[in-house]
Amino acid sequence: MIRAIIWDLGGTLVNPPPGGQDLAPLDTYPGIRLRPGAAEAVKAMAAQSYQQAILSNTAVSDDESVRRLLERLGIVQFFSVVRATRSELQPDRPGKPDAAVFIRVLNELGVRAEEAAMVGNSWPHDIVGAVGVGILALWITNPEVSVGRPTRETEDHRVVAIDDVHQVGSQLDRFNRTDGPRFPKG
């Protein structure tokens, strides 16, 4: 049973900063806004008692900068864990898809991999990373934000394609009712 949701930030819950990379702390970009349906999805998951976390690859933004952004956007109270990797400009720092960053968040949430779902728009970072540690992956395929394509290594694992964040609740309900979808080998 899924008990916790790990959300990607940029492209999933919010629009990314200009140029796609945070060259200043994320909370200093006045143009960053919640994507359509994001606040409603996060609130609905909180109402269903899911634990929620943010795991975001960032360039310079740290956990506190992301918290301040979430506070400005009115949703910080829904997240018990907020992690920004600061890995995009520092190749020696782990970031998604590195298993270490996913395991850290799982440990902070107090759940096992099979009790968590990752919601993200980036196949190579969010989905490959989640699948690599055994987390259910909800891949946002909306062409406005989706990044990357499925790879043979992950094609028959726990991945559910969704159009956008508004489908997270229904997919988790379905997964929890049926003990998960079964994916045929291609």
N, CA and C of each residue as an Amber inpcrd file, in Angstrom:
protein
   558
   0.8390000  -1.1820000   0.0000000   0.0000000   0.0000000   0.0000000
   0.8850000   1.2470000   0.0000000   0.5210000   2.2090000  -0.8400000
   1.2510000   3.4740000  -0.9110000   0.8220000   4.3510000   0.2610000
   1.8020000   4.8510000   1.0140000   1.5420000   5.7220000   2.1620000
   2.1610000   7.1080000   2.0020000   3.1150000   7.2340000   1.0720000
   3.8430000   8.5000000   0.9300000   4.0260000   8.8550000  -0.5380000
   4.0210000  10.1540000  -0.7940000   4.2160000  10.6630000  -2.1540000
   5.4280000  11.5790000  -2.1490000   6.3300000  11.3120000  -3.0790000
   7.4940000  12.1630000  -3.2840000   7.2410000  12.9190000  -4.5810000
   7.1870000  14.2270000  -4.4890000   6.9140000  15.0710000  -5.6490000
   8.1960000  15.6990000  -6.1670000   8.3690000  15.6920000  -7.4720000
   9.3600000  16.5530000  -8.1120000   8.7940000  17.9730000  -8.0400000
   9.6450000  18.9700000  -8.2110000   9.1770000  20.3500000  -8.1200000
   9.0310000  20.9840000  -9.5050000  10.1440000  21.3000000 -10.1590000
  10.1150000  22.0130000 -11.4360000   9.5320000  21.1920000 -12.5670000
   8.4900000  21.7160000 -13.2130000   7.8250000  21.0120000 -14.2990000
   6.7230000  20.0950000 -13.8110000   6.7470000  19.7480000 -12.5320000
   5.7210000  18.8840000 -11.9510000   4.7250000  19.7190000 -11.1490000
   5.2110000  20.3990000 -10.1060000   4.3350000  21.2380000  -9.2950000
   4.3950000  22.7190000  -9.6740000   5.5560000  23.1710000 -10.1390000
   5.7190000  24.5900000 -10.4930000   6.3460000  24.7050000 -11.8750000
   6.1680000  25.8950000 -12.4820000   6.8980000  26.1650000 -13.7080000
   8.3610000  26.4190000 -13.3320000   9.3010000  25.9970000 -14.1590000
  10.7160000  26.2030000 -13.8350000  11.1230000  27.6670000 -13.9910000
  12.2670000  28.0460000 -13.4100000  12.7510000  29.4190000 -13.5880000
  13.1600000  29.6650000 -15.0430000  13.3090000  30.9190000 -15.4450000
  13.7510000  31.2070000 -16.8140000  15.0520000  30.4620000 -17.1220000
  15.1150000  29.8580000 -18.2840000  16.2850000  29.0800000 -18.6640000
  16.2890000  27.6810000 -18.0980000  15.3130000  27.3650000 -17.2370000
  15.1710000  26.0220000 -16.7090000  16.0370000  25.6790000 -15.5240000
  16.9560000  26.5580000 -15.1470000  17.8600000  26.2400000 -14.0490000
  17.8800000  27.3870000 -13.0430000  17.9280000  27.0430000 -11.7740000
  17.9460000  28.0560000 -10.7120000  19.3700000  28.5720000 -10.4960000
  19.6840000  29.6810000 -11.1400000  20.9950000  30.2890000 -10.9460000
  20.9790000  31.2560000  -9.7700000  19.8330000  31.4280000  -9.1560000
  19.6240000  32.1520000  -7.9000000  18.6480000  31.2910000  -7.1050000
  18.5340000  31.5230000  -5.7970000  17.5870000  30.7260000  -5.0150000
  16.1670000  30.7900000  -5.6060000  15.4920000  29.6630000  -5.6430000
  14.1760000  29.5730000  -6.2700000  13.1690000  30.5650000  -5.7090000
  13.2460000  30.8540000  -4.4210000  12.2840000  31.7720000  -3.8270000
  12.4760000  33.2190000  -4.2650000  13.5700000  33.5110000  -4.9830000
  13.7960000  34.8860000  -5.4610000  13.2410000  35.1110000  -6.8670000
  12.6870000  34.0900000  -7.4850000  12.0900000  34.2140000  -8.8220000
  10.5980000  34.5170000  -8.6600000  10.1800000  35.7670000  -8.8840000
   8.7610000  36.0960000  -8.6960000   7.8450000  35.4130000  -9.7140000
   8.3750000  34.9780000 -10.8580000   7.5500000  34.3730000 -11.8930000
   7.2490000  32.9040000 -11.6900000   7.8480000  32.2760000 -10.6980000
   7.5540000  30.8550000 -10.4570000   6.1820000  30.7460000  -9.8060000
   5.3400000  29.9610000 -10.4510000   3.9560000  29.7710000 -10.0050000
   3.6340000  28.2790000  -9.9840000   2.5920000  27.9350000  -9.2450000
   2.0930000  26.5650000  -9.2610000   1.5180000  26.2540000 -10.6250000
   1.7510000  25.0490000 -11.0900000   1.1480000  24.5940000 -12.3360000
  -0.3360000  24.3270000 -12.1010000  -1.1460000  24.3700000 -13.1610000
  -2.5860000  24.0990000 -13.0130000  -2.8400000  22.7460000 -12.3440000
  -3.6650000  22.7680000 -11.3270000  -4.0460000  21.5500000 -10.6190000
  -3.0900000  21.1170000  -9.5230000  -1.9330000  21.7480000  -9.4140000
  -0.9240000  21.3070000  -8.4420000  -1.3960000  21.4960000  -7.0010000
  -1.8760000  22.6710000  -6.6670000  -2.3230000  22.9200000  -5.2860000
  -3.4520000  21.9690000  -4.9130000  -4.3780000  21.7800000  -5.8090000
  -5.5120000  20.8930000  -5.5460000  -5.0450000  19.4540000  -5.3320000
  -4.0850000  18.9970000  -6.1370000  -3.5860000  17.6240000  -6.0070000
  -2.8840000  17.4190000  -4.6690000  -2.0380000  18.3550000  -4.2970000
  -1.3010000  18.2540000  -3.0300000  -2.2670000  18.2830000  -1.8470000
  -3.2400000  19.1850000  -1.8900000  -4.2310000  19.2820000  -0.8060000
  -5.0720000  18.0100000  -0.7160000  -5.4650000  17.4670000  -1.8510000
  -6.2690000  16.2450000  -1.8570000  -5.4910000  15.0690000  -1.2740000
  -4.2010000  14.9870000  -1.5670000  -3.3860000  13.8960000  -1.0260000
  -3.2070000  14.0560000   0.4760000  -3.0800000  15.2950000   0.9390000
  -2.9900000  15.5390000   2.3860000  -4.2960000  15.1440000   3.0670000
  -5.4170000  15.4540000   2.4380000  -6.7300000  15.1090000   3.0040000
  -6.9120000  13.5930000   3.0990000  -6.1970000  12.8400000   2.2560000
  -6.2660000  11.3770000   2.3040000  -5.1590000  10.7850000   3.1840000
  -4.4870000  11.6590000   3.9250000  -3.4650000  11.2710000   4.9100000
  -2.1800000  10.7030000   4.3190000  -1.8800000  11.0070000   3.0710000
  -0.5860000  10.6370000   2.5180000   0.4800000  11.5560000   3.1060000
   1.6250000  10.9860000   3.4680000   2.7870000  11.8050000   3.7880000
   3.3040000  12.3510000   2.4550000   3.8450000  13.5690000   2.4650000
   4.3240000  14.1440000   1.2130000   5.7050000  14.7680000   1.3870000
   6.4960000  14.6230000   0.3300000   7.8550000  15.1620000   0.3160000
   8.1220000  15.8030000  -1.0380000   9.0760000  16.7040000  -1.0420000
   9.6100000  17.2850000  -2.2800000  11.0240000  16.7570000  -2.4360000
  11.3730000  16.3040000  -3.6330000  12.7450000  15.9470000  -3.9810000
  13.0310000  16.5980000  -5.3230000  13.8920000  17.6140000  -5.3090000
  14.1320000  18.4000000  -6.5070000  15.6210000  18.5310000  -6.7900000
  16.0110000  18.2480000  -8.0230000  17.3640000  18.5830000  -8.4480000
  17.4190000  20.0920000  -8.6440000  18.3690000  20.7230000  -8.0090000
  18.5310000  22.1690000  -8.1250000  19.9870000  22.4880000  -8.4170000
  20.2100000  23.7180000  -8.8620000  21.5770000  24.1740000  -9.1020000
  22.1330000  24.8420000  -7.8410000  21.4800000  25.9090000  -7.3820000
  21.9790000  26.6310000  -6.2110000  20.9990000  26.6370000  -5.0450000
  19.7600000  26.3180000  -5.2800000  18.7460000  26.3660000  -4.2180000
  18.9410000  25.2400000  -3.2210000  18.8570000  25.5930000  -1.9300000
  18.9350000  24.5980000  -0.8760000  17.5300000  24.3020000  -0.3470000
  17.4510000  23.4320000   0.6470000  16.1580000  23.0340000   1.2070000
  15.3600000  24.2470000   1.6810000  16.0200000  25.1830000   2.3430000
  15.3140000  26.3460000   2.9010000  14.7710000  27.2620000   1.8080000
  15.5020000  27.4240000   0.7250000  15.0100000  28.2290000  -0.3930000
  13.7470000  27.6120000  -0.9870000  13.7470000  26.2850000  -1.1160000
  12.5640000  25.5950000  -1.6400000  11.4090000  25.7260000  -0.6500000
  11.6880000  25.6140000   0.6400000  10.6290000  25.8060000   1.6580000
  10.0210000  27.2060000   1.5500000  10.8690000  28.2280000   1.3850000
  10.3530000  29.5980000   1.2720000   9.4990000  29.7540000   0.0160000
   9.9060000  29.1120000  -1.0810000   9.0920000  29.1460000  -2.2970000
   7.7350000  28.4910000  -2.0390000   7.7360000  27.3100000  -1.4310000
   6.4890000  26.6080000  -1.1370000   5.6120000  27.4130000  -0.1870000
   6.2440000  28.1240000   0.7390000   5.4750000  28.9860000   1.6480000
   4.8070000  30.1180000   0.8710000   5.5660000  30.7600000  -0.0160000
   4.9950000  31.8370000  -0.8410000   3.8300000  31.3200000  -1.6730000
   3.9290000  30.0750000  -2.1370000   2.8930000  29.4850000  -2.9770000
   1.7280000  28.9100000  -2.1610000   1.8500000  28.9150000  -0.8330000
   0.7590000  28.4920000   0.0400000   0.6000000  27.0010000   0.2360000
   1.6730000  26.2100000  -0.0100000   1.5340000  24.7590000   0.1380000
   2.6010000  24.1220000   1.0280000   3.4570000  24.8950000   1.6560000
   4.5580000  24.3260000   2.4470000   4.0640000  23.3960000   3.5520000
   2.9040000  23.6910000   4.1300000   2.3990000  22.9130000   5.2670000
   2.0590000  21.4670000   4.9050000   1.9840000  21.1490000   3.6310000
   1.6210000  19.7980000   3.2120000   2.8230000  18.8590000   3.0830000
   4.0410000  19.3860000   3.2760000   5.2600000  18.5970000   3.0550000
   6.0480000  18.4310000   4.3480000   6.2380000  17.1750000   4.7500000
   7.0310000  16.9090000   5.9480000   8.5220000  16.8550000   5.6360000
   8.8680000  16.6360000   4.3780000  10.2680000  16.5830000   3.9520000
  10.4120000  17.4230000   2.6970000  11.4420000  18.2680000   2.6820000
  11.7720000  19.0700000   1.4890000  13.2650000  18.9280000   1.2580000
  13.6340000  18.3700000   0.0930000  15.0400000  18.1630000  -0.2390000
  15.3600000  18.7450000  -1.6080000  16.3680000  19.6040000  -1.6330000
  16.9210000  20.1680000  -2.8660000  18.3530000  19.6600000  -2.9680000
  18.7150000  19.0960000  -4.0930000  20.0030000  18.4000000  -4.1970000
  21.2100000  19.3180000  -4.4140000  21.0110000  20.4930000  -4.9710000
  22.1190000  21.3910000  -5.3550000  23.1780000  20.6290000  -6.1640000
  22.7190000  19.7580000  -7.0520000  23.6200000  18.8730000  -7.7980000
  23.8250000  19.2850000  -9.2520000  23.0180000  20.1900000  -9.7750000
  23.0610000  20.4680000 -11.2060000  24.3590000  21.1450000 -11.6560000
  25.0150000  21.8780000 -10.7890000  26.2870000  22.5260000 -11.1410000
  27.4730000  21.8760000 -10.4380000  27.1930000  20.8500000  -9.6330000
  28.2430000  20.1630000  -8.8800000  28.1520000  18.6630000  -9.1360000
  28.8610000  18.1750000 -10.1540000  28.7330000  16.7640000 -10.5320000
  29.1280000  15.7790000  -9.4310000  29.8430000  16.2290000  -8.4080000
  30.2290000  15.3240000  -7.3210000  29.1290000  15.1660000  -6.2710000
  28.0720000  15.9820000  -6.3420000  26.9410000  15.8800000  -5.4030000
  25.8790000  14.9530000  -5.9900000  25.3200000  14.0500000  -5.1770000
  24.2760000  13.1810000  -5.7160000  22.9690000  13.9430000  -5.9700000
  22.3500000  13.6170000  -7.0610000  21.0420000  14.1550000  -7.4270000
  20.2620000  13.0450000  -8.0990000  18.9860000  13.3050000  -8.3650000
  18.2000000  12.2950000  -9.0810000  18.8590000  12.0410000 -10.4350000
  19.0330000  10.8180000 -10.8460000  18.4150000   9.5610000 -10.4120000
  19.2230000   8.7500000  -9.3940000  20.2310000   9.3160000  -8.7550000
  21.0540000   8.5980000  -7.7820000  20.1760000   8.0160000  -6.6670000
  20.3480000   6.7340000  -6.4130000  19.5460000   6.0450000  -5.3920000
  19.6860000   6.6970000  -4.0200000  20.8470000   7.2510000  -3.7130000
  21.0950000   7.8150000  -2.3800000  20.0980000   8.9130000  -2.0180000
  19.7200000   9.7530000  -2.9830000  18.7980000  10.8480000  -2.6550000
  17.3790000  10.3220000  -2.4180000  17.0040000   9.2930000  -3.1430000
  15.6870000   8.6850000  -2.9260000  15.6530000   7.9640000  -1.5760000
  16.6970000   7.2330000  -1.2630000  16.7570000   6.4930000   0.0020000
  16.7340000   7.4550000   1.1880000  17.4230000   8.5810000   1.0610000
  17.4060000   9.5790000   2.1430000  15.9830000  10.0590000   2.4150000
  15.2500000  10.3750000   1.3610000  13.8750000  10.8600000   1.5290000
  12.9840000   9.7550000   2.0990000  13.1300000   8.5380000   1.6230000
  12.3560000   7.4190000   2.1800000  12.6140000   7.2800000   3.6750000
  13.8750000   7.3510000   4.0650000  14.2290000   7.2380000   5.4830000
  13.6230000   8.3760000   6.2960000  13.6620000   9.5830000   5.7630000
  13.0900000  10.7270000   6.4760000  11.5670000  10.6060000   6.5980000
  10.9370000  10.0160000   5.6080000   9.4900000   9.7890000   5.6620000
   9.1340000   8.5970000   6.5480000  10.1050000   7.7110000   6.7630000
   9.8550000   6.5170000   7.5670000   9.0520000   5.4650000   6.8360000
   9.2510000   5.3630000   5.5160000   8.5330000   4.3680000   4.7140000
   9.5190000   3.5420000   3.8940000   9.0640000   2.3630000   3.5060000
   9.8470000   1.5170000   2.6000000   9.5580000   1.9420000   1.1580000
  10.4190000   1.5770000   0.2610000  10.2730000   1.9560000  -1.1490000
   8.9190000   1.5360000  -1.7070000   8.4590000   0.3470000  -1.3760000
   7.1920000  -0.1380000  -1.9230000   5.9750000   0.5810000  -1.3360000
   6.1920000   1.4320000  -0.3410000   5.1090000   2.2150000   0.2550000
   5.0910000   3.6540000  -0.2520000   5.9240000   3.9410000  -1.2630000
   6.0410000   5.3170000  -1.7600000   5.7820000   5.3810000  -3.2620000
   5.3390000   6.5580000  -3.6750000   5.1640000   6.8570000  -5.1000000
   5.9250000   8.1390000  -5.3990000   6.5820000   8.1770000  -6.5370000
   7.2720000   9.3720000  -7.0260000   6.4390000   9.9520000  -8.1480000
   6.1450000  11.2470000  -8.0790000   5.4340000  11.9340000  -9.1530000
   6.4160000  12.8810000  -9.8100000   6.6440000  12.6880000 -11.1080000
   7.5980000  13.5450000 -11.7950000   7.3840000  13.5960000 -13.2860000
   8.0040000  14.5800000 -13.9010000   7.8820000  14.7920000 -15.3380000
   9.1240000  14.3680000 -16.1080000  10.2070000  14.0380000 -15.4260000
  11.4680000  13.7090000 -16.1010000  11.7300000  12.2070000 -16.0590000
  11.6560000  11.5860000 -17.2340000  11.9340000  10.1510000 -17.3000000
  13.3310000   9.8260000 -16.7790000  14.3990000  10.4960000 -17.2640000
  15.7380000  10.0830000 -16.8300000  16.0470000  10.3760000 -15.3570000
  15.4000000  11.3360000 -14.7630000  15.7130000  11.6800000 -13.3730000
  14.6870000  11.1110000 -12.3870000  13.4310000  11.4910000 -12.5500000
  12.3860000  11.0940000 -11.6040000  12.0250000   9.6210000 -11.7270000
  11.7530000   9.1910000 -12.9380000  11.2090000   7.8450000 -13.1490000
  12.3000000   6.7830000 -13.0250000  13.4080000   6.9640000 -13.7120000
  14.5040000   5.9920000 -13.6200000  15.0080000   5.8930000 -12.1820000
  15.1310000   7.0290000 -11.5000000  15.5900000   7.0070000 -10.1120000
  14.6340000   6.2750000  -9.2000000  13.3440000   6.5520000  -9.3330000
  12.3390000   5.8970000  -8.4910000  12.3180000   4.3890000  -8.7370000
  12.2600000   4.0030000  -9.9950000  12.2220000   2.5850000 -10.3540000
  13.4710000   1.8700000  -9.8370000  14.5990000   2.5620000  -9.8770000
  15.8570000   1.9580000  -9.4340000  15.8730000   1.5360000  -7.9780000
  15.0500000   2.1810000  -7.1500000  14.9970000   1.7990000  -5.7340000
  13.6900000   1.1060000  -5.3640000  12.8300000   0.8520000  -6.3400000
  11.5920000   0.1180000  -6.0900000  10.3860000   0.9620000  -5.7340000
  10.4340000   2.2540000  -6.0480000   9.3240000   3.1550000  -5.7830000
   8.3860000   3.1580000  -6.9880000   7.0720000   3.1490000  -6.7420000
   6.0990000   3.3210000  -7.8120000   6.3270000   4.6940000  -8.4400000
   6.3820000   4.7680000  -9.7610000   6.6190000   6.0340000 -10.4560000
   5.3850000   6.4460000 -11.2430000   4.9150000   7.6650000 -10.9930000
   3.8220000   8.2580000 -11.7670000   4.4590000   9.2930000 -12.6720000
   4.5130000   8.9560000 -13.9600000   5.2070000   9.7790000 -14.9410000
   4.2280000  10.7020000 -15.6450000   4.4490000  12.0100000 -15.5000000
   3.6190000  13.0080000 -16.1680000   4.0390000  13.0780000 -17.6290000
   3.1100000  12.7310000 -18.5110000   3.4100000  12.6780000 -19.9470000
   2.9200000  13.8980000 -20.7140000   2.3420000  14.8710000 -20.0330000
   1.8840000  16.1060000 -20.6640000   3.0410000  16.6780000 -21.4880000
   2.8800000  16.8280000 -22.8090000   3.9920000  17.2610000 -23.6590000
   4.5310000  18.6570000 -23.3260000   3.7570000  19.4470000 -22.5980000
   4.2430000  20.7770000 -22.1980000   5.3610000  20.6900000 -21.1700000
   5.4090000  19.6020000 -20.4020000   6.3990000  19.5090000 -19.3240000
   7.2130000  18.2170000 -19.3170000   6.7770000  17.1940000 -20.0280000
   7.4380000  15.8980000 -19.9860000   8.8370000  15.9620000 -20.6090000
   9.7770000  15.2680000 -19.9450000  11.1640000  15.2440000 -20.3930000
  11.6080000  13.7920000 -20.5250000  12.1890000  13.4330000 -21.6580000
  12.7410000  12.0970000 -21.8400000  11.7200000  11.0960000 -22.3370000
  12.2180000   9.8760000 -22.5460000  11.3860000   8.7970000 -23.0660000
  11.7110000   7.5110000 -22.3200000  10.7490000   6.5810000 -22.2820000
  11.0130000   5.3000000 -21.6170000  12.2020000   4.5700000 -22.2290000
  12.8770000   3.8180000 -21.3770000  14.0080000   3.0070000 -21.8090000
  13.6830000   1.5420000 -21.5700000  14.3250000   0.6830000 -22.3050000
  14.0700000  -0.7480000 -22.1920000  14.2900000  -1.2470000 -20.7620000
  15.2600000  -0.7020000 -20.0450000  15.5710000  -1.1700000 -18.6990000
  14.4120000  -0.9700000 -17.7280000  13.5280000  -0.0240000 -18.0040000
  12.4610000   0.2780000 -17.0610000  11.0750000   0.0280000 -17.6250000
  10.9660000  -0.5520000 -18.8030000   9.6660000  -0.6130000 -19.4620000
   8.6380000  -1.5210000 -18.7740000   9.0670000  -2.4820000 -17.9810000
   8.0830000  -3.3660000 -17.3620000   8.0820000  -3.2680000 -15.8380000
   8.5060000  -2.1470000 -15.3040000   8.5160000  -1.9350000 -13.8650000
   7.2900000  -1.1560000 -13.4230000   7.2910000  -0.7410000 -12.1710000
   6.1530000  -0.0260000 -11.5910000   6.1290000   1.4290000 -12.0590000
   5.6470000   1.6290000 -13.2850000   5.5280000   2.9700000 -13.8510000
   4.1030000   3.1340000 -14.3660000   3.4700000   4.2240000 -13.9660000
   2.1350000   4.5520000 -14.4490000   2.2260000   5.8940000 -15.1500000
   1.8530000   5.9260000 -16.4180000   1.8340000   7.1800000 -17.1670000
   0.5440000   7.9160000 -16.8420000   0.6780000   9.1970000 -16.4990000
  -0.4910000  10.0330000 -16.2310000  -0.3680000  11.2900000 -17.0810000
  -1.5030000  11.8560000 -17.4210000  -1.4850000  13.0820000 -18.2150000
  -0.9120000  14.2400000 -17.4170000  -1.3200000  14.3780000 -16.1640000
  -0.8330000  15.4810000 -15.3330000  -1.1950000  15.2330000 -13.8740000
  -0.8800000  16.1980000 -13.0050000  -1.0220000  16.0110000 -11.5570000
  -2.4500000  15.7490000 -11.1070000  -3.4350000  16.1660000 -11.8720000
  -4.8280000  15.9420000 -11.4700000  -5.1790000  14.4540000 -11.4080000
  -4.3700000  13.5840000 -12.0060000  -4.6580000  12.1490000 -12.0050000
  -3.9410000  11.3740000 -10.8980000  -3.1340000  12.0510000 -10.0960000
  -2.3700000  11.3550000  -9.0610000  -3.2980000  10.6240000  -8.0980000
  -4.2990000  11.2910000  -7.5680000  -5.1980000  10.6780000  -6.5940000
  -5.8990000   9.4430000  -7.1170000  -6.4560000   9.5320000  -8.3190000
  -7.1840000   8.3790000  -8.8650000  -6.2480000   7.2100000  -9.1330000
  -5.0420000   7.4790000  -9.5750000  -4.1000000   6.3860000  -9.8350000
  -3.6310000   5.7300000  -8.5420000  -3.4050000   6.5170000  -7.5000000
  -3.0030000   5.9290000  -6.2230000  -4.1490000   5.1330000  -5.6160000
  -5.3740000   5.6350000  -5.7440000  -6.5380000   4.8830000  -5.2740000
  -6.6150000   3.5330000  -5.9880000  -6.4680000   3.5560000  -7.2970000
  -6.5130000   2.3310000  -8.1030000  -5.3950000   1.3850000  -7.6920000
  -4.2110000   1.9140000  -7.5330000  -3.0670000   1.0930000  -7.1540000
  -3.2940000   0.4530000  -5.7900000  -3.7490000   1.2380000  -4.8180000
  -3.9610000   0.7100000  -3.4730000  -5.1100000  -0.2950000  -3.4120000
  -6.1440000  -0.1120000  -4.2230000  -7.2790000  -1.0580000  -4.2540000
  -6.9040000  -2.3930000  -4.8480000  -6.0630000  -2.3790000  -5.8630000
  -5.7540000  -3.6150000  -6.5930000  -4.3900000  -4.1750000  -6.2680000
  -3.7090000  -3.5800000  -5.2810000  -2.3280000  -3.9560000  -4.9760000
  -1.4280000  -3.7160000  -6.1710000  -1.7600000  -2.7300000  -6.9580000
  -0.8890000  -2.2810000  -8.0370000  -1.2420000  -2.8190000  -9.3970000
  -0.9340000  -2.0170000 -10.3980000  -1.1460000  -2.4660000 -11.7780000
  -0.1290000  -3.5300000 -12.1670000  -0.5040000  -4.3240000 -13.1020000
   0.4150000  -5.3180000 -13.6580000   0.7850000  -4.8680000 -15.0670000
   2.0720000  -4.8440000 -15.3460000   2.5200000  -4.3440000 -16.6410000
   2.9970000  -5.5000000 -17.5010000   2.3960000  -5.6640000 -18.6670000
   2.8470000  -6.7420000 -19.5470000   4.2260000  -6.4320000 -20.1150000
   5.0040000  -7.4660000 -20.3410000   6.2980000  -7.2630000 -20.9920000
   6.0470000  -6.9740000 -22.4590000   6.7730000  -5.9760000 -22.9770000
   6.5580000  -5.5230000 -24.3450000   7.1700000  -6.3150000 -25.3250000
